[in-house]
Amino acid sequence: MVEKGSSAPDFTLPSDRDGDVTLSGLRGRKVVLYFYPKDDTSGCTAQACELRDSLPRFDGIDAAVLGVSPDSVKSHATFREKYDLNFPLLADEDHSVAEAYGVWKEKSLYGRKYMGIERSTFLIDEEGRVLEAWRKVKPTGHADLVAEALGA
């Protein structure tokens, strides 16, 4: 389980923008890594748009924001364009990165059990250590917590 103070598991995932993104390639910058269940659903849209709107608060902090879900690169590109998102979305179609971060969980909806993403965010420092780990995140209001943790 990835927690505050632990090393963030490295990964390489396809992005909806220009190829792959590797976490270790962002060393020297803080990274806001957020996991969300599905593109273009009400909660995920609210969360993404709130992060989009809060990015100007991060000016001068040099922090990268990365969204991760099991959706495809094509789905991510459509979602990003529809809502004018200003950060990359990464496709974790085999959910290996979600598993490494401990956010691939059994969920229940209308009595049906299934595996999916537990909405979570990790703030990673310039050396690849987890500064903050938020789990079971609510879609709205969370961007303010992230901004405060970044000192924005």
KEKOL-72316 format. One line per field, with one value per residue (C-alpha): residue number from 1; residue in three letters; x, y, z. Coordinates in pm, whole numbers, plus 32768, in hexadecimal, padded with zeros to 4 digits. Layout:
nr <- [NUM; ...]
rest <- [ALA; ...]
px <- [X; ...]
py <- [Y; ...]
pz <- [Z; ...]
//
This chain:
nr <- [1; 2; 3; 4; 5; 6; 7; 8; 9; 10; 11; 12; 13; 14; 15; 16; 17; 18; 19; 20; 21; 22; 23; 24; 25; 26; 27; 28; 29; 30; 31; 32; 33; 34; 35; 36; 37; 38; 39; 40; 41; 42; 43; 44; 45; 46; 47; 48; 49; 50; 51; 52; 53; 54; 55; 56; 57; 58; 59; 60; 61; 62; 63; 64; 65; 66; 67; 68; 69; 70; 71; 72; 73; 74; 75; 76; 77; 78; 79; 80; 81; 82; 83; 84; 85; 86; 87; 88; 89; 90; 91; 92; 93; 94; 95; 96; 97; 98; 99; 100; 101; 102; 103; 104; 105; 106; 107; 108; 109; 110; 111; 112; 113; 114; 115; 116; 117; 118; 119; 120; 121; 122; 123; 124; 125; 126; 127; 128; 129; 130; 131; 132; 133; 134; 135; 136; 137; 138; 139; 140; 141; 142; 143; 144; 145; 146; 147; 148; 149; 150; 151; 152]
rest <- [MET; VAL; GLU; LYS; GLY; SER; SER; ALA; PRO; ASP; PHE; THR; LEU; PRO; SER; ASP; ARG; ASP; GLY; ASP; VAL; THR; LEU; SER; GLY; LEU; ARG; GLY; ARG; LYS; VAL; VAL; LEU; TYR; PHE; TYR; PRO; LYS; ASP; ASP; THR; SER; GLY; CYS; THR; ALA; GLN; ALA; CYS; GLU; LEU; ARG; ASP; SER; LEU; PRO; ARG; PHE; ASP; GLY; ILE; ASP; ALA; ALA; VAL; LEU; GLY; VAL; SER; PRO; ASP; SER; VAL; LYS; SER; HIS; ALA; THR; PHE; ARG; GLU; LYS; TYR; ASP; LEU; ASN; PHE; PRO; LEU; LEU; ALA; ASP; GLU; ASP; HIS; SER; VAL; ALA; GLU; ALA; TYR; GLY; VAL; TRP; LYS; GLU; LYS; SER; LEU; TYR; GLY; ARG; LYS; TYR; MET; GLY; ILE; GLU; ARG; SER; THR; PHE; LEU; ILE; ASP; GLU; GLU; GLY; ARG; VAL; LEU; GLU; ALA; TRP; ARG; LYS; VAL; LYS; PRO; THR; GLY; HIS; ALA; ASP; LEU; VAL; ALA; GLU; ALA; LEU; GLY; ALA]
px <- [8000; 808C; 8079; 8107; 8283; 82A6; 834B; 8254; 8254; 82E6; 821B; 8200; 80A3; 801B; 7F9B; 7E87; 7F97; 80CD; 8135; 8190; 81C6; 82BE; 82A6; 8420; 843E; 8393; 849A; 84EF; 837D; 8261; 8155; 7FE3; 7F80; 7E0C; 7D4F; 7BE6; 7AEC; 7A6E; 7A7B; 794E; 7883; 77EE; 78E0; 7A16; 79B9; 7982; 7AD3; 7B92; 7AF4; 7B3C; 7CAA; 7CB2; 7C2C; 7D1E; 7E5C; 7E96; 7EC2; 7FEE; 80AE; 8214; 81FE; 826C; 817A; 80FF; 7F99; 7F53; 7E00; 7DF7; 7CD5; 7CA5; 7C0A; 7CB9; 7D92; 7C7D; 7B79; 7C66; 7CA2; 7B2B; 7AF6; 7C16; 7BA0; 7A33; 7A8D; 7BC7; 7C9D; 7DF9; 7EB5; 7EF9; 7E1F; 7ECE; 7E3A; 7E6A; 7D9A; 7E28; 7E0C; 7F71; 7FC8; 7E81; 7EDC; 803D; 7FAA; 7EA3; 7D78; 7CED; 7BDE; 7AA5; 7978; 7804; 76EC; 7580; 75F1; 76DF; 784E; 795C; 7AC3; 7B0C; 7BC9; 7BA9; 7BBD; 7D0F; 7E1C; 7F90; 8071; 81D2; 8306; 8429; 84E8; 83C6; 8349; 81DA; 8197; 8020; 7F34; 7DC0; 7CD9; 7B61; 7B6D; 7A2B; 7A1F; 79DE; 7AA4; 7BD9; 7C99; 7CA6; 7D4E; 7E4F; 7E91; 7EC1; 7FB4; 8079; 807D; 7FA7]
py <- [8000; 8150; 8245; 8392; 8376; 8248; 8243; 8274; 8145; 81A4; 8162; 81AC; 81D9; 824E; 83B3; 845A; 8556; 84FA; 839E; 8308; 83AA; 8318; 838A; 8386; 8469; 8577; 8574; 86D2; 8735; 86EE; 860D; 8604; 84A3; 846A; 8329; 833B; 822E; 8293; 83A4; 8484; 8417; 851C; 84F5; 84CA; 85F3; 86CE; 8664; 869B; 87EF; 885E; 87FC; 88AA; 89E8; 89DC; 89BA; 8B33; 8B27; 8A41; 8B47; 8B5C; 8A0C; 8935; 881A; 8725; 86A5; 854A; 849D; 8321; 8237; 80E7; 8192; 8190; 82A7; 82EE; 8311; 83F5; 84D2; 84FB; 854A; 8644; 86F7; 8703; 87AE; 8866; 87B7; 884D; 871B; 85C0; 8490; 8340; 81F3; 80DD; 7FE0; 7EB0; 7F6D; 7F08; 8067; 807F; 7F33; 7FAC; 80DD; 800B; 80B8; 7F91; 7F1B; 7E4B; 7F2F; 7EFB; 7F9B; 7F32; 7DF3; 7D95; 7D72; 7DD2; 7E4D; 7FBB; 80F5; 8185; 82FB; 835D; 8468; 845F; 858E; 8522; 85F5; 8646; 850D; 841A; 8400; 8418; 855C; 8520; 8402; 8444; 8319; 8304; 8465; 8522; 85AD; 8714; 87E1; 870A; 87F6; 88F2; 87F0; 87A6; 8919; 894F; 8829; 88C5; 8A12; 8AB8]
pz <- [8000; 7F99; 80BC; 8127; 8140; 805B; 7F06; 7DEB; 7D04; 7BB4; 7A7B; 790A; 787A; 772C; 7732; 766E; 760F; 754C; 75BA; 7707; 785A; 7952; 7ABB; 7AF0; 79BF; 7A8E; 7BA3; 7C10; 7C08; 7CF6; 7C64; 7CB3; 7C4D; 7C5F; 7C16; 7BA7; 7B3D; 79E4; 78DD; 78A7; 79D6; 7ABE; 7BE3; 7B0E; 7A37; 7B6A; 7BFA; 7AB4; 7A75; 7BD8; 7BAF; 7A5C; 7AF8; 7C1D; 7B4A; 7B36; 7CB1; 7C7A; 7BAF; 7C2A; 7CDD; 7BB3; 7BF7; 7AF1; 7B04; 7A78; 7A6C; 7A5B; 7A0E; 7961; 7831; 76DF; 7651; 7553; 7669; 7728; 75F9; 75C2; 7735; 773E; 7604; 7673; 77BD; 774C; 7853; 7872; 78EE; 785F; 789F; 78B0; 7844; 7945; 7884; 7938; 7A86; 7AE3; 7B5C; 7C21; 7CC3; 7D14; 7DC3; 7E78; 7DD9; 7D10; 7E00; 7E15; 7DF9; 7E0E; 7D47; 7D6C; 7E18; 7CFE; 7D5B; 7C62; 7C5A; 7C17; 7C76; 7DD2; 7D8C; 7E20; 7DFE; 7E49; 7E69; 7E0D; 7E57; 7D71; 7DDE; 7DAC; 7F14; 7F70; 802D; 8050; 8003; 7FF6; 7FD1; 7F99; 7F13; 7ED7; 7D73; 7DDC; 7ED6; 7EB7; 7DD3; 7EF0; 7FD3; 7EC4; 7E8E; 8006; 801A; 7EFD; 7FB1; 7EA6]
//
